[in-house]
């Protein structure tokens, strides 16, 4: 289910699909009136476009966080039954975890009887439906990236979202055990205290890794140990789990945990229900699910051997569905493993949570990286629910950099700058969306360019920024040419760092070139502008922001 806000720059009145859209539910007396009202509401920020199960839907809605989703207009482009349409709205509302779905409309007695049969009640000038939840939290495998999942859990607790079903693979299973304990502060502290030498037993397990050389030495030592001893010992991990899992608290938990493991030697998936009445016996299955063989020793249970569940099911959505989940919160930390395909269902709402940032090595447990990942998980969840905004970064307010972007564009247009000609090209917006990794409209471009500048300048992603604070962070990063994310880097992150430092025309160097050029008022050359249009506009935009900051002082 894909939902996006519609802005004036989408020029929806020229869109063929919208022009042929029709009312299904009687929000207005005519299709044309419904279209007129939808276009008017674009300016208020209440118009959205939704694609689901082959249907294209234009709707006007207002969401009150965790309370209600109110729909006051809805047009569709193709034939759809009332039953299917209401099911799609119900599914979307449950993905937002609101208490009520409200349809603001007046209708006939016959239609009212049908709405009442679907669980709606007449209230004021519309109809309300109380939503019922049976939510599954799906925690994927990813080793040392697991602090991200604890950050997600922290946010869900603050939002008071109950989790009767928890499924987990590998580190997701371990974190699922912590969810049963129910103390998110202790779980957070556990992750913030973890280092590789506390989890795995091999000669060069280090407390911290600050260079590629150290990383390679540690990986070499782990590989040699794995080959010599049929996997590194997980005894340190076992001790951590025994100390962290409080049996009495687990017995009192309203959640049920289901663990995915892989049986040896046939590589068959085995799903185990964690027995809260006998937690000490069930803890062995947590170790089994997280035993990333051959790097880690397989776990023996009752004469049989088991290893990491990620080999067969790294994101166990199907397990949650089998247990009757009507909503699935999918936390994917992109660990190695096999992710099963599943067909979306009208009956089950999905809330996918993952970070655009890489989260470090899955085998290197680093305290600083865990701290960052915890914050990324927390912030990503809160952004989904509208508490914060942003994509790569997290902002405390909405519509950041919008005014500055419009002022920037007005100045370019007035000066007939070559940059303005670039911005007007449709292909430019395709390139920008590709580099930003999310669709960008004219209205959101200021935030997109500011965030891209942050990525290219290695601004830390774990803080919650005000617009003014982010500008200062950009300026400081440019002046210092900051290093990437602090904490242990993965192999891919080290290679990216070396590419940025050694390749003459890397992404970062392109951006710095344009930023320096515009700060020194150098006119852009068309061939170079055509070659790197997104970096050029980003550099010009940041140069203007930094200049304004200096003038304000």
Secondary structure, DSSP 8 states (H G I E B T S, - for coil): -EEEE--GGG-GGG-HHHHT-EESS-SSSSHHHHHHHHHHHHTTT-EEEEEETTEEEEEEEEEETTTEEEEEEEEESS---HHHHHHHHHHHHHHTT-SEEEE-----HHHHHHHHHTTEEEETTEEEEE----EEEEE---GGGGHHHHHHHHHHHHTT---SEEEEETHHHHHHHHHHH--HHHHHHHHHH--HHHH-B-TT--S---SHHHHHHHHHHHHHHHHHHTSBB-HHHHHHHHHH--HHHHHH-S-EEEEEEEEETTTEEEEEE--GGGHHHHHHHHHHHT--TTTB--EEETTEEEEEGGGT-SS-HHHHHHTT-SEEEEE----SS--------TT-EEEEE--SS----SS---HHHHHHHHHHHHHHHHHHTTSSB-SSSEESSSSTTHHHHHHHHHHHHHHT-HHHHHHT-HHHHHHHHHHHTS---GGGHHHHHHHHHHHHTT--SSSEE-HHHHHHHHHHHHHHT--SSSS---HHHHHHHHHHHH-TT-HHHHHHHHHHHHHTT----HHHHHHSHHHHHHHHHHHHHHHHHHHH-
